[in-house]
Amino acid sequence: MAIEWDAVVVEIVLFAVLIYGAVYLERWMENRKVRKEDDKSRQQVIRFVADDLNSRLSFIAESIQYPTSSRFLPCGIP
């Protein structure tokens, strides 16, 4: 009873390729998920900063338009 070595080697190689492919696919999906989360948080930070700057610009514009505004004085005392 002789062992067919070429068939065994082919099966082992196919099994190794299958395992390597599964691990590669899992790591690729995890990296993609992390990248999407990073992009989402980056967009949220950019949106927050843009909104903050726009509110500051509107405050400055309002301060220039109404120089005697009571926003700086406590309790609206002129």
C-alpha positions as CSV (number, residue, x, y, z in Angstrom):
1,M,0.0,0.0,0.0
2,A,1.8,3.1,-1.3
3,I,0.9,6.6,-0.2
4,E,0.2,8.9,-3.0
5,W,2.4,11.8,-1.9
6,D,1.5,14.1,-4.7
7,A,-2.2,14.0,-3.7
8,V,-1.3,14.5,0.0
9,V,0.9,17.5,-0.9
10,V,-1.8,19.1,-3.1
11,E,-4.4,18.7,-0.3
12,I,-2.0,20.2,2.3
13,V,-1.2,23.1,0.0
14,L,-4.9,23.7,-0.7
15,F,-5.7,23.6,3.0
16,A,-2.9,26.1,3.7
17,V,-4.1,28.4,1.0
18,L,-7.6,28.2,2.4
19,I,-6.5,29.1,6.0
20,Y,-4.2,31.9,4.7
21,G,-7.1,33.3,2.6
22,A,-9.5,33.2,5.6
23,V,-7.1,35.0,7.9
24,Y,-6.2,37.6,5.2
25,L,-9.9,38.2,4.6
26,E,-10.7,38.6,8.3
27,R,-7.8,41.1,8.8
28,W,-8.8,43.0,5.7
29,M,-12.4,43.3,6.9
30,E,-11.3,44.4,10.4
31,N,-8.9,47.1,8.9
32,R,-11.7,48.3,6.6
33,K,-14.1,48.6,9.6
34,V,-11.5,50.6,11.6
35,R,-10.8,52.8,8.7
36,K,-14.5,53.6,8.3
37,E,-14.8,54.4,12.0
38,D,-11.8,56.7,11.8
39,D,-13.2,58.5,8.7
40,K,-16.6,58.9,10.5
41,S,-15.0,60.3,13.6
42,R,-12.7,62.6,11.5
43,Q,-15.8,63.9,9.7
44,Q,-17.5,64.6,13.0
45,V,-14.5,66.5,14.3
46,I,-14.4,68.6,11.2
47,R,-18.1,69.3,11.3
48,F,-17.8,70.3,15.0
49,V,-14.9,72.7,14.3
50,A,-16.7,74.2,11.3
51,D,-19.8,74.8,13.3
52,D,-17.8,76.3,16.1
53,L,-16.0,78.6,13.8
54,N,-19.2,79.6,12.0
55,S,-20.8,80.5,15.4
56,R,-17.8,82.5,16.4
57,L,-17.9,84.4,13.0
58,S,-21.6,85.2,13.5
59,F,-20.8,86.4,17.0
60,I,-18.1,88.7,15.7
61,A,-20.3,89.9,12.9
62,E,-23.1,90.6,15.4
63,S,-20.6,92.4,17.7
64,I,-19.5,94.6,14.8
65,Q,-23.1,95.3,13.8
66,Y,-24.2,96.2,17.3
67,P,-21.2,97.6,19.1
68,T,-23.2,98.6,22.2
69,S,-24.6,95.1,22.6
70,S,-25.1,94.0,26.2
71,R,-23.7,90.5,25.5
72,F,-20.5,91.4,27.3
73,L,-22.1,93.1,30.3
74,P,-23.6,91.1,33.2
75,C,-27.4,91.1,33.5
76,G,-27.7,93.4,30.5
77,I,-26.7,96.5,32.4
78,P,-25.7,99.3,29.9
